[in-house]
């Protein structure tokens, strides 16, 4: 074997060893990313459950003060319809109305927009909620003022953390939107209470 061939062999082995180490590093890095992602997911899920458990016991009394009487309340309701999935964080029913509530740690406008899309399909996934009136609400530990204004304009109840309590922050002039009669173009009727 000539010196050039030996050099080529050494370079080739060096590349192989480097490639092997990079692959091992990539594998190790991917495993570490998976671990961290799972930990973040667990923390987020725990915080989400905490937020839901804080809001859940307040729903019936808060809505009763607003003239919306609910008899039953459920949390974390997964559903499947035509192969699609949906989950409501909190849902309640009364004799003539139902309420669906989305719970977030920090409410963003995109959360509200996504929830409005959910509400347009809620009866397909949850026929038990079918009532003459369906109200929507969002609950969060933190809500920026611009998101609060947007949510208010959409006719959604807004439940927020204030100290140790949860309260509905909509003022007395607020008229909730009923999401019961979406048409194919997304239009809706406003029900009077």
C-alpha positions in Angstrom: 0.0 0.0 0.0 1.4 3.4 -1.0 1.6 6.4 1.2 -1.2 8.0 -0.8 -3.4 4.9 -0.3 -2.6 4.9 3.4 -3.5 8.6 3.6 -6.7 8.0 1.8 -7.5 5.1 4.1 -6.9 7.3 7.2 -9.0 10.1 5.8 -11.8 7.6 5.0 -11.7 6.1 8.5 -11.6 9.6 10.0 -14.8 10.5 8.0 -16.4 7.2 9.0 -15.6 7.9 12.7 -16.8 11.5 12.5 -20.0 10.4 10.8 -20.5 7.7 13.5 -20.0 10.3 16.3 -22.3 12.8 14.6 -25.0 10.1 14.3 -24.6 9.1 17.9 -24.7 12.8 18.9 -27.8 13.3 16.8 -29.5 10.3 18.4 -28.5 11.5 21.9 -29.8 15.0 21.1 -33.1 13.7 19.7 -33.6 11.6 22.8 -32.8 14.6 25.0 -35.3 16.7 23.0 -37.9 14.0 23.4 -37.3 13.9 27.2 -37.6 17.7 27.5 -40.7 17.8 25.2 -42.4 15.2 27.4 -41.5 17.2 30.6 -42.8 20.4 29.1 -45.9 18.6 28.0 -46.4 17.1 31.5 -45.9 20.6 33.1 -48.3 22.2 30.6 -50.9 19.4 31.1 -50.6 19.8 34.9 -51.0 23.6 34.7 -53.9 23.1 32.4 -55.6 20.7 34.8 -54.9 23.2 37.6 -56.6 25.9 35.6 -59.6 23.7 34.8 -59.9 22.6 38.4 -59.9 26.2 39.5 -62.6 27.2 37.1 -64.8 24.1 37.2 -66.3 24.6 40.7 -67.1 28.3 40.0 -69.0 27.7 36.8 -72.5 26.9 38.1 -72.7 29.7 40.7 -71.2 32.3 38.4 -73.6 31.6 35.5 -76.5 31.4 38.0 -75.7 35.0 39.0 -76.0 35.9 35.2 -79.4 34.2 34.9 -78.0 31.1 33.2 -79.1 28.0 35.2 -77.1 24.9 34.7 -78.0 21.5 36.2 -75.0 19.4 35.2 -71.4 20.1 34.5 -68.6 18.0 33.0 -64.9 18.5 32.5 -62.5 17.2 29.8 -65.0 15.8 27.3 -63.3 14.1 24.3 -65.5 13.2 21.3 -65.2 11.7 17.9 -67.4 12.4 14.9 -66.8 11.2 11.3 -63.2 10.4 12.2 -62.5 13.9 13.6 -61.7 14.6 17.3 -62.8 17.4 19.6 -62.5 18.0 23.3 -64.4 20.5 25.4 -62.6 21.6 28.6 -65.9 22.2 30.5 -69.5 21.8 29.4 -72.7 22.3 31.3 -76.4 21.9 30.5 -79.6 23.4 31.9 -83.2 22.9 31.0 -83.1 25.4 28.0 -79.4 26.1 27.6 -75.9 24.7 27.4 -72.5 26.3 28.0 -69.2 25.2 26.5 -66.0 26.7 28.1 -62.5 26.6 26.8 -59.8 27.0 29.5 -56.3 28.3 28.9 -53.5 29.5 31.2 -52.9 32.6 29.0 -55.7 33.4 26.5 -54.6 34.5 23.1 -56.7 35.7 20.2 -56.0 32.5 18.2 -57.4 30.4 21.1 -60.6 32.4 20.9 -60.8 32.0 17.1 -60.2 28.3 17.3 -62.8 28.0 20.0 -65.4 29.8 17.8 -64.7 27.2 15.1 -65.3 24.5 17.7 -68.6 26.0 18.7 -69.8 26.0 15.1 -69.5 22.2 15.2 -70.3 21.4 18.8 -73.7 19.8 18.2 -72.2 17.3 15.7 -69.8 16.1 18.4 -72.0 16.6 21.5 -75.7 16.0 20.7 -76.4 16.0 24.4 -75.7 19.7 24.5 -78.4 20.5 22.0 -80.5 23.1 23.6 -82.4 26.2 22.3 -79.4 28.3 23.5 -75.7 27.5 23.5 -73.4 29.9 25.2 -69.7 29.9 24.8 -67.1 31.0 27.4 -63.4 31.2 27.8 -61.5 31.0 31.1 -57.9 31.9 31.7 -55.5 32.9 34.4 -54.1 35.7 32.2 -55.9 37.7 29.5 -54.5 40.7 27.8 -56.8 43.6 27.4 -56.9 43.5 23.6 -57.8 39.8 23.7 -60.4 40.5 26.3 -62.0 43.1 24.1 -61.9 40.8 21.1 -63.5 38.0 23.1 -66.2 40.3 24.5 -67.1 41.4 20.9 -67.5 37.7 19.9 -70.2 37.3 22.5 -68.3 34.9 24.7 -68.4 34.9 28.5 -65.0 35.7 30.0 -64.0 34.0 33.2 -60.8 35.2 34.8 -58.7 34.6 37.8 -58.9 37.4 40.3 -56.9 36.7 43.4 -58.1 33.5 44.9 -61.4 33.6 42.9 -62.7 33.2 39.4 -65.2 35.7 38.2 -67.0 36.6 35.0 -65.5 39.8 33.8 -68.1 40.8 31.3 -70.0 43.9 32.4 -73.7 44.0 33.0 -74.3 45.5 29.5 -72.9 42.3 27.9 -75.3 40.3 25.7 -74.0 36.8 25.2 -74.1 35.4 21.7 -76.0 32.1 21.3 -74.1 29.6 19.1 -77.1 27.4 18.5 -78.0 28.1 14.9 -75.0 28.3 12.7 -75.8 28.4 9.1 -73.6 26.9 6.4 -72.0 30.3 5.8 -71.1 30.7 9.5 -73.8 33.3 10.2 -75.6 33.1 13.5 -78.7 34.4 15.2 -78.5 36.3 18.4 -80.9 35.0 21.1 -82.2 37.3 23.8 -82.3 36.1 27.3 
